[in-house]
Every structure is written in structure tokens, then in C-alpha cells.
């Protein structure tokens, strides 16, 4: 059947029983942390300040997260900091 469809057996079985990758599972956990920090600081923190706070919390776990990854996750969550014109 795989020959007729033109796909390898590995692709077929991967498609048949998908499981989230390690990176995707980490992203889901980070999204929860980002949302909590974002709400904690009244939606005023942007990418860099969330990056700083998140890395302070991840430091005891000996993990880090880049600002670019946080920016991508914030875009997926459709959140951004509130700015006030002075």
C-alpha cells in the first residue's frame, strides 16, 4: 500500500499514530508560564521583560529560553504588551 501511495513505511506509521514532539510539549508548557507572567504583571510586559522573568524562574531547573522563542509563542497566543502614549 505504501508503494502505491508513494510514501515510506516510517511516514505512514508516524501519520497513523502521531504524538507531540518534545519541542512541542515544551512549547505548551512555556505558553502556560508566559500567560501566567503576562497576567501577573497586568499585561504590561513585552518579550524582553517576560524573557528576563521566565529565565529567572527556569534558572533553578537549569533551563533557558531565547527571546525569539518567546516572541513566537506570544504571537501564537496572540498577546502583546499594552502601551500608553505619553
PyMOL Python script that loads the backbone (N, CA, C, O; Angstrom):
from pymol import cmd

cmd.read_pdbstr("""\
ATOM      1  N   UNK A   1       0.825  -1.194   0.000  1.00  0.00           N
ATOM      2  CA  UNK A   1       0.000   0.000   0.000  1.00  0.00           C
ATOM      3  C   UNK A   1       0.873   1.264   0.000  1.00  0.00           C
ATOM      4  O   UNK A   1       0.559   2.242  -0.678  1.00  0.00           O
ATOM      5  N   UNK A   2       1.959   1.233   0.758  1.00  0.00           N
ATOM      6  CA  UNK A   2       2.841   2.401   0.819  1.00  0.00           C
ATOM      7  C   UNK A   2       3.453   2.688  -0.543  1.00  0.00           C
ATOM      8  O   UNK A   2       3.628   3.846  -0.924  1.00  0.00           O
ATOM      9  N   UNK A   3       3.777   1.623  -1.275  1.00  0.00           N
ATOM     10  CA  UNK A   3       4.364   1.797  -2.602  1.00  0.00           C
ATOM     11  C   UNK A   3       3.374   2.496  -3.534  1.00  0.00           C
ATOM     12  O   UNK A   3       3.755   3.370  -4.312  1.00  0.00           O
ATOM     13  N   UNK A   4       2.103   2.103  -3.447  1.00  0.00           N
ATOM     14  CA  UNK A   4       1.076   2.698  -4.308  1.00  0.00           C
ATOM     15  C   UNK A   4       0.893   4.179  -3.977  1.00  0.00           C
ATOM     16  O   UNK A   4       0.756   5.011  -4.874  1.00  0.00           O
ATOM     17  N   UNK A   5       0.892   4.504  -2.663  1.00  0.00           N
ATOM     18  CA  UNK A   5       0.714   5.899  -2.236  1.00  0.00           C
ATOM     19  C   UNK A   5       1.978   6.735  -2.420  1.00  0.00           C
ATOM     20  O   UNK A   5       1.923   7.964  -2.444  1.00  0.00           O
ATOM     21  N   UNK A   6       3.096   6.064  -2.547  1.00  0.00           N
ATOM     22  CA  UNK A   6       4.345   6.788  -2.765  1.00  0.00           C
ATOM     23  C   UNK A   6       4.935   7.372  -1.493  1.00  0.00           C
ATOM     24  O   UNK A   6       5.610   8.400  -1.540  1.00  0.00           O
ATOM     25  N   UNK A   7       4.690   6.732  -0.361  1.00  0.00           N
ATOM     26  CA  UNK A   7       5.257   7.198   0.917  1.00  0.00           C
ATOM     27  C   UNK A   7       6.028   6.048   1.556  1.00  0.00           C
ATOM     28  O   UNK A   7       5.786   4.877   1.259  1.00  0.00           O
ATOM     29  N   UNK A   8       6.949   6.399   2.428  1.00  0.00           N
ATOM     30  CA  UNK A   8       7.713   5.366   3.118  1.00  0.00           C
ATOM     31  C   UNK A   8       6.892   4.781   4.264  1.00  0.00           C
ATOM     32  O   UNK A   8       5.918   5.387   4.712  1.00  0.00           O
ATOM     33  N   UNK A   9       7.285   3.621   4.724  1.00  0.00           N
ATOM     34  CA  UNK A   9       6.568   2.997   5.839  1.00  0.00           C
ATOM     35  C   UNK A   9       6.678   3.836   7.100  1.00  0.00           C
ATOM     36  O   UNK A   9       5.724   3.927   7.873  1.00  0.00           O
ATOM     37  N   UNK A  10       7.826   4.443   7.310  1.00  0.00           N
ATOM     38  CA  UNK A  10       8.025   5.274   8.506  1.00  0.00           C
ATOM     39  C   UNK A  10       7.051   6.458   8.515  1.00  0.00           C
ATOM     40  O   UNK A  10       6.470   6.778   9.551  1.00  0.00           O
ATOM     41  N   UNK A  11       6.878   7.096   7.374  1.00  0.00           N
ATOM     42  CA  UNK A  11       5.939   8.216   7.299  1.00  0.00           C
ATOM     43  C   UNK A  11       4.511   7.752   7.548  1.00  0.00           C
ATOM     44  O   UNK A  11       3.736   8.433   8.219  1.00  0.00           O
ATOM     45  N   UNK A  12       4.176   6.606   7.012  1.00  0.00           N
ATOM     46  CA  UNK A  12       2.820   6.081   7.185  1.00  0.00           C
ATOM     47  C   UNK A  12       2.522   5.826   8.662  1.00  0.00           C
ATOM     48  O   UNK A  12       1.474   6.234   9.162  1.00  0.00           O
ATOM     49  N   UNK A  13       3.428   5.161   9.355  1.00  0.00           N
ATOM     50  CA  UNK A  13       3.183   4.854  10.769  1.00  0.00           C
ATOM     51  C   UNK A  13       3.270   6.096  11.647  1.00  0.00           C
ATOM     52  O   UNK A  13       2.591   6.178  12.671  1.00  0.00           O
ATOM     53  N   UNK A  14       4.087   7.052  11.264  1.00  0.00           N
ATOM     54  CA  UNK A  14       4.148   8.309  12.004  1.00  0.00           C
ATOM     55  C   UNK A  14       2.834   9.063  11.861  1.00  0.00           C
ATOM     56  O   UNK A  14       2.344   9.657  12.822  1.00  0.00           O
ATOM     57  N   UNK A  15       2.267   9.039  10.668  1.00  0.00           N
ATOM     58  CA  UNK A  15       0.987   9.694  10.418  1.00  0.00           C
ATOM     59  C   UNK A  15      -0.144   8.970  11.155  1.00  0.00           C
ATOM     60  O   UNK A  15      -1.080   9.599  11.649  1.00  0.00           O
ATOM     61  N   UNK A  16      -0.042   7.652  11.220  1.00  0.00           N
ATOM     62  CA  UNK A  16      -1.098   6.847  11.817  1.00  0.00           C
ATOM     63  C   UNK A  16      -1.185   7.023  13.327  1.00  0.00           C
ATOM     64  O   UNK A  16      -2.281   6.989  13.886  1.00  0.00           O
ATOM     65  N   UNK A  17      -0.076   7.206  13.982  1.00  0.00           N
ATOM     66  CA  UNK A  17      -0.082   7.374  15.438  1.00  0.00           C
ATOM     67  C   UNK A  17       0.754   8.592  15.819  1.00  0.00           C
ATOM     68  O   UNK A  17       1.877   8.451  16.304  1.00  0.00           O
ATOM     69  N   UNK A  18       0.206   9.786  15.599  1.00  0.00           N
ATOM     70  CA  UNK A  18       1.002  10.982  15.897  1.00  0.00           C
ATOM     71  C   UNK A  18       1.121  11.207  17.404  1.00  0.00           C
ATOM     72  O   UNK A  18       0.166  10.998  18.153  1.00  0.00           O
ATOM     73  N   UNK A  19       2.266  11.619  17.821  1.00  0.00           N
ATOM     74  CA  UNK A  19       2.458  12.038  19.206  1.00  0.00           C
ATOM     75  C   UNK A  19       3.247  13.335  19.161  1.00  0.00           C
ATOM     76  O   UNK A  19       4.094  13.516  18.286  1.00  0.00           O
ATOM     77  N   UNK A  20       2.983  14.230  20.085  1.00  0.00           N
ATOM     78  CA  UNK A  20       3.681  15.523  20.041  1.00  0.00           C
ATOM     79  C   UNK A  20       5.176  15.348  20.280  1.00  0.00           C
ATOM     80  O   UNK A  20       5.612  14.509  21.068  1.00  0.00           O
ATOM     81  N   UNK A  21       5.933  16.160  19.580  1.00  0.00           N
ATOM     82  CA  UNK A  21       7.385  16.111  19.742  1.00  0.00           C
ATOM     83  C   UNK A  21       7.766  16.729  21.090  1.00  0.00           C
ATOM     84  O   UNK A  21       6.951  17.382  21.742  1.00  0.00           O
ATOM     85  N   UNK A  22       8.993  16.515  21.484  1.00  0.00           N
ATOM     86  CA  UNK A  22       9.487  17.061  22.746  1.00  0.00           C
ATOM     87  C   UNK A  22       9.435  18.587  22.713  1.00  0.00           C
ATOM     88  O   UNK A  22       9.074  19.229  23.700  1.00  0.00           O
ATOM     89  N   UNK A  23       9.798  19.152  21.571  1.00  0.00           N
ATOM     90  CA  UNK A  23       9.799  20.614  21.418  1.00  0.00           C
ATOM     91  C   UNK A  23       8.389  21.174  21.559  1.00  0.00           C
ATOM     92  O   UNK A  23       8.185  22.189  22.226  1.00  0.00           O
ATOM     93  N   UNK A  24       7.406  20.510  20.926  1.00  0.00           N
ATOM     94  CA  UNK A  24       6.025  20.978  21.003  1.00  0.00           C
ATOM     95  C   UNK A  24       5.483  20.880  22.429  1.00  0.00           C
ATOM     96  O   UNK A  24       4.733  21.752  22.868  1.00  0.00           O
ATOM     97  N   UNK A  25       5.858  19.828  23.149  1.00  0.00           N
ATOM     98  CA  UNK A  25       5.435  19.676  24.545  1.00  0.00           C
ATOM     99  C   UNK A  25       6.056  20.779  25.408  1.00  0.00           C
ATOM    100  O   UNK A  25       5.389  21.332  26.283  1.00  0.00           O
ATOM    101  N   UNK A  26       7.329  21.098  25.163  1.00  0.00           N
ATOM    102  CA  UNK A  26       7.984  22.190  25.898  1.00  0.00           C
ATOM    103  C   UNK A  26       7.309  23.521  25.583  1.00  0.00           C
ATOM    104  O   UNK A  26       7.121  24.348  26.475  1.00  0.00           O
ATOM    105  N   UNK A  27       6.943  23.734  24.314  1.00  0.00           N
ATOM    106  CA  UNK A  27       6.273  24.971  23.923  1.00  0.00           C
ATOM    107  C   UNK A  27       4.945  25.132  24.661  1.00  0.00           C
ATOM    108  O   UNK A  27       4.609  26.233  25.097  1.00  0.00           O
ATOM    109  N   UNK A  28       4.197  24.053  24.802  1.00  0.00           N
ATOM    110  CA  UNK A  28       2.910  24.129  25.511  1.00  0.00           C
ATOM    111  C   UNK A  28       3.123  24.500  26.977  1.00  0.00           C
ATOM    112  O   UNK A  28       2.362  25.291  27.534  1.00  0.00           O
ATOM    113  N   UNK A  29       4.154  23.933  27.602  1.00  0.00           N
ATOM    114  CA  UNK A  29       4.463  24.274  28.987  1.00  0.00           C
ATOM    115  C   UNK A  29       4.902  25.734  29.096  1.00  0.00           C
ATOM    116  O   UNK A  29       4.492  26.446  30.012  1.00  0.00           O
ATOM    117  N   UNK A  30       5.737  26.172  28.155  1.00  0.00           N
ATOM    118  CA  UNK A  30       6.203  27.565  28.173  1.00  0.00           C
ATOM    119  C   UNK A  30       5.053  28.536  27.956  1.00  0.00           C
ATOM    120  O   UNK A  30       5.042  29.619  28.541  1.00  0.00           O
ATOM    121  N   UNK A  31       4.090  28.167  27.128  1.00  0.00           N
ATOM    122  CA  UNK A  31       2.933  29.043  26.900  1.00  0.00           C
ATOM    123  C   UNK A  31       2.190  29.298  28.205  1.00  0.00           C
ATOM    124  O   UNK A  31       1.738  30.416  28.452  1.00  0.00           O
ATOM    125  N   UNK A  32       2.061  28.270  29.040  1.00  0.00           N
ATOM    126  CA  UNK A  32       1.380  28.447  30.322  1.00  0.00           C
ATOM    127  C   UNK A  32       2.171  29.386  31.231  1.00  0.00           C
ATOM    128  O   UNK A  32       1.588  30.222  31.920  1.00  0.00           O
ATOM    129  N   UNK A  33       3.485  29.251  31.233  1.00  0.00           N
ATOM    130  CA  UNK A  33       4.327  30.127  32.043  1.00  0.00           C
ATOM    131  C   UNK A  33       4.233  31.566  31.541  1.00  0.00           C
ATOM    132  O   UNK A  33       4.134  32.504  32.332  1.00  0.00           O
ATOM    133  N   UNK A  34       4.264  31.728  30.222  1.00  0.00           N
ATOM    134  CA  UNK A  34       4.194  33.067  29.626  1.00  0.00           C
ATOM    135  C   UNK A  34       2.860  33.729  29.962  1.00  0.00           C
ATOM    136  O   UNK A  34       2.827  34.903  30.329  1.00  0.00           O
ATOM    137  N   UNK A  35       1.776  32.994  29.842  1.00  0.00           N
ATOM    138  CA  UNK A  35       0.459  33.549  30.168  1.00  0.00           C
ATOM    139  C   UNK A  35       0.375  33.961  31.637  1.00  0.00           C
ATOM    140  O   UNK A  35      -0.205  34.997  31.961  1.00  0.00           O
ATOM    141  N   UNK A  36       0.950  33.153  32.519  1.00  0.00           N
ATOM    142  CA  UNK A  36       0.917  33.482  33.943  1.00  0.00           C
ATOM    143  C   UNK A  36       1.715  34.750  34.234  1.00  0.00           C
ATOM    144  O   UNK A  36       1.249  35.621  34.969  1.00  0.00           O
ATOM    145  N   UNK A  37       2.923  34.861  33.657  1.00  0.00           N
ATOM    146  CA  UNK A  37       3.746  36.058  33.863  1.00  0.00           C
ATOM    147  C   UNK A  37       3.059  37.270  33.255  1.00  0.00           C
ATOM    148  O   UNK A  37       3.049  38.344  33.856  1.00  0.00           O
ATOM    149  N   UNK A  38       2.490  37.108  32.074  1.00  0.00           N
ATOM    150  CA  UNK A  38       1.811  38.196  31.386  1.00  0.00           C
ATOM    151  C   UNK A  38       0.655  38.729  32.226  1.00  0.00           C
ATOM    152  O   UNK A  38       0.477  39.942  32.335  1.00  0.00           O
ATOM    153  N   UNK A  39      -0.127  37.839  32.817  1.00  0.00           N
ATOM    154  CA  UNK A  39      -1.261  38.248  33.654  1.00  0.00           C
ATOM    155  C   UNK A  39      -0.777  38.827  34.985  1.00  0.00           C
ATOM    156  O   UNK A  39      -1.368  39.776  35.501  1.00  0.00           O
ATOM    157  N   UNK A  40       0.281  38.266  35.532  1.00  0.00           N
ATOM    158  CA  UNK A  40       0.806  38.711  36.818  1.00  0.00           C
ATOM    159  C   UNK A  40       1.247  40.173  36.776  1.00  0.00           C
ATOM    160  O   UNK A  40       1.084  40.902  37.754  1.00  0.00           O
ATOM    161  N   UNK A  41       1.798  40.594  35.658  1.00  0.00           N
ATOM    162  CA  UNK A  41       2.268  41.964  35.529  1.00  0.00           C
ATOM    163  C   UNK A  41       1.302  42.834  34.723  1.00  0.00           C
ATOM    164  O   UNK A  41       1.712  43.786  34.060  1.00  0.00           O
ATOM    165  N   UNK A  42       0.031  42.497  34.790  1.00  0.00           N
ATOM    166  CA  UNK A  42      -1.081  43.294  34.237  1.00  0.00           C
ATOM    167  C   UNK A  42      -0.931  43.600  32.749  1.00  0.00           C
ATOM    168  O   UNK A  42      -1.272  44.696  32.305  1.00  0.00           O
ATOM    169  N   UNK A  43      -0.427  42.650  31.983  1.00  0.00           N
ATOM    170  CA  UNK A  43      -0.296  42.735  30.533  1.00  0.00           C
ATOM    171  C   UNK A  43       0.612  43.874  30.070  1.00  0.00           C
ATOM    172  O   UNK A  43       0.470  44.380  28.956  1.00  0.00           O
ATOM    173  N   UNK A  44       1.533  44.266  30.924  1.00  0.00           N
ATOM    174  CA  UNK A  44       2.427  45.375  30.584  1.00  0.00           C
ATOM    175  C   UNK A  44       3.786  44.915  30.094  1.00  0.00           C
ATOM    176  O   UNK A  44       4.531  45.697  29.503  1.00  0.00           O
ATOM    177  N   UNK A  45       4.114  43.662  30.332  1.00  0.00           N
ATOM    178  CA  UNK A  45       5.438  43.169  29.974  1.00  0.00           C
ATOM    179  C   UNK A  45       5.473  42.687  28.536  1.00  0.00           C
ATOM    180  O   UNK A  45       4.574  41.981  28.078  1.00  0.00           O
ATOM    181  N   UNK A  46       6.528  43.081  27.831  1.00  0.00           N
ATOM    182  CA  UNK A  46       6.746  42.629  26.470  1.00  0.00           C
ATOM    183  C   UNK A  46       7.687  41.436  26.457  1.00  0.00           C
ATOM    184  O   UNK A  46       7.909  40.788  27.480  1.00  0.00           O
ATOM    185  N   UNK A  47       8.224  41.163  25.304  1.00  0.00           N
ATOM    186  CA  UNK A  47       9.053  39.976  25.113  1.00  0.00           C
ATOM    187  C   UNK A  47      10.287  39.994  26.011  1.00  0.00           C
ATOM    188  O   UNK A  47      10.580  38.994  26.667  1.00  0.00           O
ATOM    189  N   UNK A  48      11.003  41.089  26.054  1.00  0.00           N
ATOM    190  CA  UNK A  48      12.265  41.125  26.791  1.00  0.00           C
ATOM    191  C   UNK A  48      12.069  40.994  28.295  1.00  0.00           C
ATOM    192  O   UNK A  48      12.842  40.308  28.963  1.00  0.00           O
ATOM    193  N   UNK A  49      11.048  41.640  28.829  1.00  0.00           N
ATOM    194  CA  UNK A  49      10.813  41.534  30.273  1.00  0.00           C
ATOM    195  C   UNK A  49      10.278  40.153  30.640  1.00  0.00           C
ATOM    196  O   UNK A  49      10.627  39.610  31.688  1.00  0.00           O
ATOM    197  N   UNK A  50       9.438  39.587  29.788  1.00  0.00           N
ATOM    198  CA  UNK A  50       8.966  38.220  30.033  1.00  0.00           C
ATOM    199  C   UNK A  50      10.144  37.258  29.936  1.00  0.00           C
ATOM    200  O   UNK A  50      10.248  36.315  30.721  1.00  0.00           O
ATOM    201  N   UNK A  51      11.031  37.496  28.974  1.00  0.00           N
ATOM    202  CA  UNK A  51      12.237  36.671  28.833  1.00  0.00           C
ATOM    203  C   UNK A  51      13.052  36.696  30.113  1.00  0.00           C
ATOM    204  O   UNK A  51      13.511  35.655  30.582  1.00  0.00           O
ATOM    205  N   UNK A  52      13.233  37.874  30.676  1.00  0.00           N
ATOM    206  CA  UNK A  52      14.016  38.007  31.905  1.00  0.00           C
ATOM    207  C   UNK A  52      13.343  37.258  33.060  1.00  0.00           C
ATOM    208  O   UNK A  52      14.001  36.487  33.759  1.00  0.00           O
ATOM    209  N   UNK A  53      12.051  37.476  33.264  1.00  0.00           N
ATOM    210  CA  UNK A  53      11.324  36.830  34.357  1.00  0.00           C
ATOM    211  C   UNK A  53      11.293  35.308  34.182  1.00  0.00           C
ATOM    212  O   UNK A  53      11.477  34.560  35.142  1.00  0.00           O
ATOM    213  N   UNK A  54      11.063  34.872  32.971  1.00  0.00           N
ATOM    214  CA  UNK A  54      10.978  33.438  32.699  1.00  0.00           C
ATOM    215  C   UNK A  54      12.320  32.754  32.947  1.00  0.00           C
ATOM    216  O   UNK A  54      12.364  31.664  33.517  1.00  0.00           O
ATOM    217  N   UNK A  55      13.400  33.379  32.527  1.00  0.00           N
ATOM    218  CA  UNK A  55      14.717  32.781  32.752  1.00  0.00           C
ATOM    219  C   UNK A  55      15.085  32.777  34.228  1.00  0.00           C
ATOM    220  O   UNK A  55      15.816  31.894  34.674  1.00  0.00           O
ATOM    221  N   UNK A  56      14.591  33.753  35.000  1.00  0.00           N
ATOM    222  CA  UNK A  56      14.811  33.716  36.451  1.00  0.00           C
ATOM    223  C   UNK A  56      14.104  32.513  37.067  1.00  0.00           C
ATOM    224  O   UNK A  56      14.628  31.886  37.988  1.00  0.00           O
ATOM    225  N   UNK A  57      12.914  32.191  36.560  1.00  0.00           N
ATOM    226  CA  UNK A  57      12.167  31.051  37.081  1.00  0.00           C
ATOM    227  C   UNK A  57      12.735  29.723  36.583  1.00  0.00           C
ATOM    228  O   UNK A  57      12.661  28.716  37.288  1.00  0.00           O
ATOM    229  N   UNK A  58      13.299  29.713  35.381  1.00  0.00           N
ATOM    230  CA  UNK A  58      13.847  28.480  34.818  1.00  0.00           C
ATOM    231  C   UNK A  58      15.266  28.203  35.298  1.00  0.00           C
ATOM    232  O   UNK A  58      15.771  27.094  35.125  1.00  0.00           O
ATOM    233  N   UNK A  59      15.911  29.196  35.897  1.00  0.00           N
ATOM    234  CA  UNK A  59      17.302  29.048  36.318  1.00  0.00           C
ATOM    235  C   UNK A  59      17.494  27.886  37.301  1.00  0.00           C
ATOM    236  O   UNK A  59      18.436  27.115  37.118  1.00  0.00           O
ATOM    237  N   UNK A  60      16.652  27.716  38.339  1.00  0.00           N
ATOM    238  CA  UNK A  60      16.846  26.559  39.229  1.00  0.00           C
ATOM    239  C   UNK A  60      16.689  25.218  38.503  1.00  0.00           C
ATOM    240  O   UNK A  60      17.252  24.212  38.935  1.00  0.00           O
ATOM    241  N   UNK A  61      15.938  25.201  37.416  1.00  0.00           N
ATOM    242  CA  UNK A  61      15.750  23.976  36.640  1.00  0.00           C
ATOM    243  C   UNK A  61      16.865  23.771  35.622  1.00  0.00           C
ATOM    244  O   UNK A  61      16.867  22.789  34.880  1.00  0.00           O
ATOM    245  N   UNK A  62      17.812  24.707  35.592  1.00  0.00           N
ATOM    246  CA  UNK A  62      18.939  24.708  34.654  1.00  0.00           C
ATOM    247  C   UNK A  62      18.455  24.665  33.202  1.00  0.00           C
ATOM    248  O   UNK A  62      18.956  23.896  32.382  1.00  0.00           O
ATOM    249  N   UNK A  63      17.476  25.505  32.915  1.00  0.00           N
ATOM    250  CA  UNK A  63      16.953  25.631  31.549  1.00  0.00           C
ATOM    251  C   UNK A  63      16.943  27.101  31.177  1.00  0.00           C
ATOM    252  O   UNK A  63      16.975  27.978  32.040  1.00  0.00           O
ATOM    253  N   UNK A  64      16.899  27.357  29.872  1.00  0.00           N
ATOM    254  CA  UNK A  64      16.845  28.728  29.364  1.00  0.00           C
ATOM    255  C   UNK A  64      15.903  28.779  28.183  1.00  0.00           C
ATOM    256  O   UNK A  64      15.540  27.754  27.608  1.00  0.00           O
ATOM    257  N   UNK A  65      15.513  29.994  27.833  1.00  0.00           N
ATOM    258  CA  UNK A  65      14.620  30.186  26.698  1.00  0.00           C
ATOM    259  C   UNK A  65      15.016  31.489  26.010  1.00  0.00           C
ATOM    260  O   UNK A  65      15.269  32.491  26.679  1.00  0.00           O
ATOM    261  N   UNK A  66      15.070  31.480  24.694  1.00  0.00           N
ATOM    262  CA  UNK A  66      15.507  32.661  23.955  1.00  0.00           C
ATOM    263  C   UNK A  66      14.353  33.646  23.757  1.00  0.00           C
ATOM    264  O   UNK A  66      13.189  33.246  23.751  1.00  0.00           O
ATOM    265  N   UNK A  67      14.674  34.932  23.595  1.00  0.00           N
ATOM    266  CA  UNK A  67      13.627  35.925  23.339  1.00  0.00           C
ATOM    267  C   UNK A  67      12.872  35.641  22.040  1.00  0.00           C
ATOM    268  O   UNK A  67      11.678  35.920  21.937  1.00  0.00           O
ATOM    269  N   UNK A  68      13.564  35.093  21.066  1.00  0.00           N
ATOM    270  CA  UNK A  68      12.913  34.801  19.787  1.00  0.00           C
ATOM    271  C   UNK A  68      11.826  33.725  19.943  1.00  0.00           C
ATOM    272  O   UNK A  68      10.756  33.820  19.342  1.00  0.00           O
ATOM    273  N   UNK A  69      12.113  32.719  20.747  1.00  0.00           N
ATOM    274  CA  UNK A  69      11.123  31.671  21.003  1.00  0.00           C
ATOM    275  C   UNK A  69       9.932  32.231  21.759  1.00  0.00           C
ATOM    276  O   UNK A  69       8.788  31.889  21.461  1.00  0.00           O
ATOM    277  N   UNK A  70      10.191  33.087  22.732  1.00  0.00           N
ATOM    278  CA  UNK A  70       9.113  33.711  23.497  1.00  0.00           C
ATOM    279  C   UNK A  70       8.264  34.581  22.588  1.00  0.00           C
ATOM    280  O   UNK A  70       7.038  34.586  22.696  1.00  0.00           O
ATOM    281  N   UNK A  71       8.913  35.319  21.689  1.00  0.00           N
ATOM    282  CA  UNK A  71       8.189  36.148  20.737  1.00  0.00           C
ATOM    283  C   UNK A  71       7.277  35.297  19.854  1.00  0.00           C
ATOM    284  O   UNK A  71       6.127  35.663  19.612  1.00  0.00           O
ATOM    285  N   UNK A  72       7.781  34.176  19.381  1.00  0.00           N
ATOM    286  CA  UNK A  72       6.978  33.282  18.535  1.00  0.00           C
ATOM    287  C   UNK A  72       5.781  32.735  19.307  1.00  0.00           C
ATOM    288  O   UNK A  72       4.670  32.674  18.779  1.00  0.00           O
ATOM    289  N   UNK A  73       6.010  32.338  20.559  1.00  0.00           N
ATOM    290  CA  UNK A  73       4.919  31.795  21.369  1.00  0.00           C
ATOM    291  C   UNK A  73       3.883  32.866  21.703  1.00  0.00           C
ATOM    292  O   UNK A  73       2.686  32.584  21.745  1.00  0.00           O
ATOM    293  N   UNK A  74       4.346  34.101  21.943  1.00  0.00           N
ATOM    294  CA  UNK A  74       3.402  35.185  22.218  1.00  0.00           C
ATOM    295  C   UNK A  74       2.555  35.478  20.982  1.00  0.00           C
ATOM    296  O   UNK A  74       1.370  35.787  21.110  1.00  0.00           O
ATOM    297  N   UNK A  75       3.141  35.387  19.793  1.00  0.00           N
ATOM    298  CA  UNK A  75       2.371  35.582  18.575  1.00  0.00           C
ATOM    299  C   UNK A  75       1.337  34.482  18.408  1.00  0.00           C
ATOM    300  O   UNK A  75       0.213  34.750  17.982  1.00  0.00           O
ATOM    301  N   UNK A  76       1.704  33.236  18.740  1.00  0.00           N
ATOM    302  CA  UNK A  76       0.752  32.134  18.660  1.00  0.00           C
ATOM    303  C   UNK A  76      -0.395  32.330  19.639  1.00  0.00           C
ATOM    304  O   UNK A  76      -1.538  31.980  19.343  1.00  0.00           O
ATOM    305  N   UNK A  77      -0.089  32.893  20.814  1.00  0.00           N
ATOM    306  CA  UNK A  77      -1.117  33.152  21.818  1.00  0.00           C
ATOM    307  C   UNK A  77      -1.892  34.429  21.530  1.00  0.00           C
ATOM    308  O   UNK A  77      -2.914  34.697  22.162  1.00  0.00           O
ATOM    309  N   UNK A  78      -1.408  35.213  20.577  1.00  0.00           N
ATOM    310  CA  UNK A  78      -1.998  36.498  20.202  1.00  0.00           C
ATOM    311  C   UNK A  78      -2.058  37.450  21.393  1.00  0.00           C
ATOM    312  O   UNK A  78      -3.098  38.045  21.677  1.00  0.00           O
ATOM    313  N   UNK A  79      -0.925  37.583  22.086  1.00  0.00           N
ATOM    314  CA  UNK A  79      -0.830  38.541  23.183  1.00  0.00           C
ATOM    315  C   UNK A  79       0.315  39.500  22.892  1.00  0.00           C
ATOM    316  O   UNK A  79       1.306  39.127  22.266  1.00  0.00           O
ATOM    317  N   UNK A  80       0.172  40.723  23.346  1.00  0.00           N
ATOM    318  CA  UNK A  80       1.219  41.721  23.232  1.00  0.00           C
ATOM    319  C   UNK A  80       1.043  42.713  24.370  1.00  0.00           C
ATOM    320  O   UNK A  80      -0.042  42.830  24.941  1.00  0.00           O
ATOM    321  N   UNK A  81       2.117  43.428  24.698  1.00  0.00           N
ATOM    322  CA  UNK A  81       2.075  44.328  25.830  1.00  0.00           C
ATOM    323  C   UNK A  81       1.214  45.548  25.524  1.00  0.00           C
ATOM    324  O   UNK A  81       1.090  45.979  24.378  1.00  0.00           O
ATOM    325  N   UNK A  82       0.632  46.082  26.575  1.00  0.00           N
ATOM    326  CA  UNK A  82      -0.190  47.275  26.460  1.00  0.00           C
ATOM    327  C   UNK A  82       0.727  48.482  26.598  1.00  0.00           C
ATOM    328  O   UNK A  82       1.474  48.586  27.571  1.00  0.00           O
ATOM    329  N   UNK A  83       0.676  49.384  25.641  1.00  0.00           N
ATOM    330  CA  UNK A  83       1.487  50.596  25.720  1.00  0.00           C
ATOM    331  C   UNK A  83       0.577  51.808  25.816  1.00  0.00           C
ATOM    332  O   UNK A  83      -0.512  51.844  25.244  1.00  0.00           O
ATOM    333  N   UNK A  84       1.053  52.793  26.553  1.00  0.00           N
ATOM    334  CA  UNK A  84       0.279  54.017  26.749  1.00  0.00           C
ATOM    335  C   UNK A  84       1.073  55.173  26.150  1.00  0.00           C
ATOM    336  O   UNK A  84       2.254  55.337  26.457  1.00  0.00           O
ATOM    337  N   UNK A  85       0.452  55.954  25.321  1.00  0.00           N
ATOM    338  CA  UNK A  85       1.119  57.124  24.748  1.00  0.00           C
ATOM    339  C   UNK A  85       1.209  58.201  25.813  1.00  0.00           C
ATOM    340  O   UNK A  85       0.228  58.508  26.489  1.00  0.00           O
ATOM    341  N   UNK A  86       2.398  58.771  25.954  1.00  0.00           N
ATOM    342  CA  UNK A  86       2.589  59.812  26.968  1.00  0.00           C
ATOM    343  C   UNK A  86       2.432  61.175  26.358  1.00  0.00           C
ATOM    344  O   UNK A  86       2.557  62.181  27.055  1.00  0.00           O
TER     345      UNK A  86
END
""", "prot")
cmd.dss("prot")
cmd.show_as("cartoon", "prot")
cmd.util.cbc("prot")
cmd.orient("prot")
